[in-house]
Amino acid sequence: MFKFGVRAHDYGKKTADVLFAEMAADGFTGMQLALNKAIEEITSICDVTEKDVNLLQDALSRNSMEIAVFGSYVELAMAEE
């Protein structure tokens, strides 16, 4: 089954609830989510906590949204040592 999705950060950087509600209102059910580009509270993928994950899961559920592509925009080959 195909679903139409959108890049979450095309809607700007907002709280998960606001962001997911806007995408759902536009008829999308899936998204590409790059946390540090789309979610206000997250500035780095390295700083994501279990609390952040739980808040995201709750916001996804409330808005009937799914993450189809989870992107981090991290160049792993260029990681600092």
C-alpha positions as CSV (number, residue, x, y, z in Angstrom):
1,M,0.0,0.0,0.0
2,F,1.3,3.4,-0.9
3,K,1.0,6.4,1.4
4,F,1.7,10.0,0.6
5,G,4.4,11.6,2.8
6,V,6.2,14.9,3.1
7,R,9.6,16.0,4.4
8,A,8.7,17.3,7.9
9,H,11.3,20.1,7.8
10,D,9.5,21.6,4.8
11,Y,6.9,22.7,7.4
12,G,9.5,24.5,9.5
13,K,11.0,23.7,12.9
14,K,8.2,23.3,15.4
15,T,7.1,21.2,18.3
16,A,6.2,17.6,17.3
17,D,2.4,18.1,18.0
18,V,2.1,21.3,16.0
19,L,4.2,19.9,13.1
20,F,2.5,16.5,12.9
21,A,-1.0,18.1,13.2
22,E,-0.2,20.5,10.3
23,M,1.0,17.7,8.1
24,A,-2.1,15.5,8.9
25,A,-4.4,18.5,8.2
26,D,-2.9,18.7,4.7
27,G,-3.8,15.0,4.2
28,F,-0.4,13.4,4.7
29,T,0.0,10.2,6.7
30,G,3.7,9.7,6.5
31,M,6.9,11.7,6.6
32,Q,10.6,11.9,6.3
33,L,11.8,13.1,9.7
34,A,15.2,14.6,10.3
35,L,14.8,15.4,14.0
36,N,17.3,18.2,14.3
37,K,15.9,20.0,11.2
38,A,12.2,19.6,12.1
39,I,11.7,19.3,15.9
40,E,12.2,22.5,18.0
41,E,13.4,20.8,21.1
42,I,16.1,18.7,19.3
43,T,19.3,20.4,18.1
44,S,21.4,17.3,17.6
45,I,20.6,13.6,16.9
46,C,23.2,12.8,19.6
47,D,21.1,14.6,22.3
48,V,17.9,12.6,21.7
49,T,16.7,11.1,25.0
50,E,14.1,8.4,25.8
51,K,11.8,11.2,26.9
52,D,12.1,12.7,23.4
53,V,11.3,9.4,21.7
54,N,8.2,8.9,23.9
55,L,7.0,12.5,23.2
56,L,7.4,11.8,19.4
57,Q,5.6,8.5,19.6
58,D,2.7,10.2,21.5
59,A,2.5,13.0,18.9
60,L,2.6,10.5,16.0
61,S,-0.2,8.5,17.5
62,R,-2.4,11.5,18.3
63,N,-2.1,12.7,14.7
64,S,-2.2,9.3,13.0
65,M,1.2,9.9,11.4
66,E,4.0,7.5,10.6
67,I,7.7,8.0,10.0
68,A,8.5,6.4,6.6
69,V,12.0,7.7,6.4
70,F,14.0,8.5,9.5
71,G,16.9,10.8,8.5
72,S,19.5,12.3,10.6
73,Y,21.6,14.2,8.2
74,V,24.8,13.1,9.9
75,E,27.8,12.3,7.8
76,L,29.0,9.3,9.7
77,A,32.2,9.1,7.7
78,M,33.1,12.6,9.0
79,A,32.4,11.9,12.7
80,E,34.7,13.7,15.1
81,E,37.0,11.6,17.2
